[in-house]
Amino acid sequence: MASRSCALVGPAAAVESSVYFHQTSNRLLAQNTVSFSGGKYGTSGCEFLRSASVENSQQGSTVLFSQSQERRKQRKNQVRAVGLDISSVLVGKDAENAKPVVVSTPYAVASSDAAAAVVEPSAPPPDAVPKPGEVPQELLYVMPGSLQYEAGYLGGISENTRSGETAAAATGMSPISYLTRILASKVYDVAIETPLELAPKLSEKIGAQIHLKREDMQPVFSFKLRGAYNMMAKLPQEQLDRGVICSSAGNHAQGVALAARRLKCDAVIAMPVTTPEIKWQSVKRLGATVVLVGDAYDETQAYAKQRSIDEGRVFVPPFDNTEVIAGQGTVGMEIVRQHPGPLHAVFVPVGGGGLIAGIAAYMKQVRPEVKIIGVEPTDANAMALSLHHGRRVSLQQVGGFADGVAVKVVGEETFQLCRELLDGVVLVNRDAICAAIKDMFEETRSILEPAGALALAGAKAYCQYYGIKDEAVVAIASGANMNFDRLRIVTELADVGARKEAVLLTFMPEERGSFKRFMEMVGPINVTEFKYRYTSEEQAIVLYSVGLHKEEELLAFKKRMEAAQMRTMDMTNNDLAKDHLRHLMGGQTKIEHELLYRFVFPERPGALMQFLEVFSPQWNITLFHYRSQGETGANVLVGLQVVKEDEQEFIQCADRLGYEYQDERSNEAFRLIMRYG
């Protein structure tokens, strides 16, 4: 399966292996099943035994353990007695929740001295095996929608948040110990001290003093360079000589590559095969070897961790590492130095938590009165949910628009620091992020990537929600690696996010002169988009956008339309209407047994054919609307005729396909605009 961004030479192989997935530790455990007295478990990765008695065993197994040292030694001796080369055994409650899954992974290598990528078939490696004696932490599986609150509200903190161990007890590293590491950081060998700039236009509009910490001005246009270099610069020379490796689809990759060039060590960067050429080429130009591996990031990371073991390379994690956190913490050190006066809060984008953990570890020691507030997208809120539950969670789905923070599981060490130090998390939607990108452009003529504008969107929402006036706040502009093809979506949604544009739906009589009366009622308000198609003899439906500057204007407009017997509904927050239905105004129809789903297609050749091979010709496709969102994937609205008794089979096929999907049958916008009766 080739990436669209590179020519492939050699055979492309997709290797299928039966493996076991441990639900509570979120790990791919093993390949090749083997029978034990407690049931069938895997070998050649790590195994879960409920009993030490082994039947039909295979040579060369590796098994993890979690009991006391004496108990572990006993288990190892018992299984060795039947001829297995066992390093350790995992028993007890940690042996629960293993279920079989199938992994199909294509691998491709784009070396630094090759013009084109070369496919090298390989078996998919298991995820990094925990060290002997390490107990995989159980994860709670949740949906992003299970914790939502109003934009600007400071949430995430509950009675569960502070109930666990302190960071020092859980990780051996207290916030004060991070302070000394941050002060001794070596980031300034390659990174710059970025300016802290007042945003006068935005400050006047919001009423608070908005300061922008310009991490988008780093040599790789992102803060990620700080943590990667700080960790690598503190490695012994013999480890640097063996080289480093990381997995990343973006900013972390460039940070590691530049750090490796500065330290004169060999770097391998594993990136998903769907990574746009512009990104992997920029990493390649920094001198690193780029390896395109797997469709999903989890597969890419598994490859990188296994190769680090095979070749003795040091794996450079993107966030969950003491020195990486300390390197990112230098951003907080600079803010304290650059803004010695009163400061209400610092807003930080949150993905895995490395940046906010480092900033909080420093600032809560020297400026404890300053609030440290995380900002996450509403559909990628792993940290807010983890804080709320008092334990790390794994998101079952994660939104990809702000791909730089699209993380399913936050770091273990970062979480321990955040649960102790954070004041809360603000959630913002895609429209608000787009509005913040536009704000930044109007203020500085710089274009932030969605994750880079996240903190600014959160700062705006927070100040508006709590009525913050005349106080100073800082928003971290964390990155500017924007893909050009994403700009179309940003420009379409920016005014909606800034509440300068509203998407409305109005019902009016289907009779002569009604269109003219409609426009008379609109009056001086600017209509920016208008969609209409004949539906029936009784009633017409119009979907349109209007330029509005105040919420009161929208309310007055809706009342005016209602008074004229033209029922009007606000569709501004309905993503289905904005992404798809505004392009599908073709009249209503009634289709028997029609299901309506939204899928996220990966941006790679063959994605559509893979979809069709699963669903066609078994079920008739009644609607198809494709909406590209850049490398994050295509948003696709699909209608299919599926009889009631086949619906469960349809869901099973959708699960097997592996694309994220969502049932839209209950969406009011679709029912009103597209469906008759």
Summary of the structure (lengths in Angstrom):
residues: 677
radius of gyration: 26.8
end to end distance: 43.6
largest distance: 91.2
contacts: 2413
relative contact order: 0.10
helix: 38%
strand: 24%
